[in-house]
Protein backbone atom coordinates (compact mmCIF):
# COMPACT_ATOMS: atom_id res chain seq x y z
CA UNK A 1 0.00 0.00 0.00
CA UNK A 2 1.10 3.53 -0.63
CA UNK A 3 1.92 5.87 2.20
CA UNK A 4 0.70 9.46 2.31
CA UNK A 5 3.94 10.75 0.73
CA UNK A 6 3.39 8.50 -2.32
CA UNK A 7 -0.21 9.68 -2.56
CA UNK A 8 0.86 13.34 -2.44
CA UNK A 9 3.36 12.77 -5.25
CA UNK A 10 0.74 11.02 -7.40
CA UNK A 11 -1.81 13.74 -6.73
CA UNK A 12 0.70 16.43 -7.73
CA UNK A 13 1.42 14.49 -10.92
CA UNK A 14 -2.25 14.05 -11.77
CA UNK A 15 -3.01 17.72 -11.16
CA UNK A 16 -0.13 18.91 -13.31
CA UNK A 17 -0.62 19.63 -16.97
CA UNK A 18 0.18 22.14 -19.63
CA UNK A 19 -3.44 22.85 -20.47
CA UNK A 20 -6.83 22.83 -18.84
CA UNK A 21 -7.77 19.72 -20.85
CA UNK A 22 -4.65 17.90 -19.57
CA UNK A 23 -5.59 18.73 -15.98
CA UNK A 24 -9.13 17.44 -16.52
CA UNK A 25 -7.84 14.20 -18.06
CA UNK A 26 -5.33 13.75 -15.23
CA UNK A 27 -8.08 14.39 -12.67
CA UNK A 28 -10.22 11.72 -14.30
CA UNK A 29 -7.35 9.19 -14.08
CA UNK A 30 -6.77 10.16 -10.43
CA UNK A 31 -10.44 9.58 -9.59
CA UNK A 32 -10.34 6.17 -11.31
CA UNK A 33 -7.28 5.18 -9.27
CA UNK A 34 -8.92 6.30 -6.03
CA UNK A 35 -12.01 4.27 -6.92
CA UNK A 36 -9.86 1.14 -7.53
CA UNK A 37 -8.21 1.59 -4.13
CA UNK A 38 -11.55 2.09 -2.40
CA UNK A 39 -12.98 -1.00 -4.09
CA UNK A 40 -9.98 -3.02 -2.89
CA UNK A 41 -10.36 -1.83 0.70
CA UNK A 42 -14.06 -2.66 0.63
CA UNK A 43 -13.16 -6.17 -0.58
CA UNK A 44 -11.04 -6.77 2.55
CA UNK A 45 -13.47 -5.29 5.05
CA UNK A 46 -13.16 -8.17 7.54
CA UNK A 47 -10.15 -9.60 9.32
CA UNK A 48 -10.70 -12.94 7.59
CA UNK A 49 -10.72 -11.40 4.11
CA UNK A 50 -7.65 -9.33 4.98
CA UNK A 51 -5.85 -12.44 6.25
CA UNK A 52 -6.69 -14.31 3.03
CA UNK A 53 -5.25 -11.52 0.83
CA UNK A 54 -2.19 -11.28 3.10
CA UNK A 55 -1.56 -15.02 2.82
CA UNK A 56 -1.96 -14.95 -0.96
CA UNK A 57 0.58 -12.15 -1.23
CA UNK A 58 3.11 -12.95 1.52
CA UNK A 59 2.49 -16.62 2.26
CA UNK A 60 0.92 -18.25 5.26
CA UNK A 61 1.37 -16.28 8.47
CA UNK A 62 -0.82 -14.78 11.14
CA UNK A 63 -1.44 -11.05 10.90
CA UNK A 64 -1.99 -9.34 14.24
N, C-alpha and C positions, 0 to 999 in steps of 0.2 A: 504494500500500500504506500501511497505517496504521503510524505509529511507536508506540513503547511508551507514550507519553503518551496518545495516542488510545485505545489498548487499555485503559489504566487507567481513563480516563473512562467508556468503555462498560461495563467490568466493574462500576464503582461504580453506574452507572445500572441495570444488570441485577440487581444484588444489593439495590437499594433497593426498598422496598415498604411499604405500610401494614399488611399482614397477612402471615401465614405463607404463605397461598395465593398472594399476589402475588409473594412472593420465589421460590416454587417455579416459578411460570409464567415469571418473568423468567429464572431459571436455565435453564429448558428452552430459551428463545429464545437465550440466550447459547451454550449447547452446540450448538444448530443452526448458529449463525453461525460458531463455531469449526470445526465439521465442514465447512462450505462453504469456508472458507479453506484448511483442510488438503487438501480435494479439489482445489482450484485449484493449490496448490503441488505436489501429486503429479502434476498434469497437465502441469507444466512442469519435469519432473525431469531434463531434459537441456538442454545449452546450445542445441541446435537448436530444441527446442520453446520455450524461453524467447525465443530470437531471433524466432521466428515470432509469438508473442504481442506482443512489443515492437513489431515492424514493423506489425502490425495496429493497434496502439493509437497509436503515435507516428509511423508512416511508416518508410520504408526508411532504415535506418542500422545501422552495426555497433556492437554492444554489446560492451564490453571485459570 
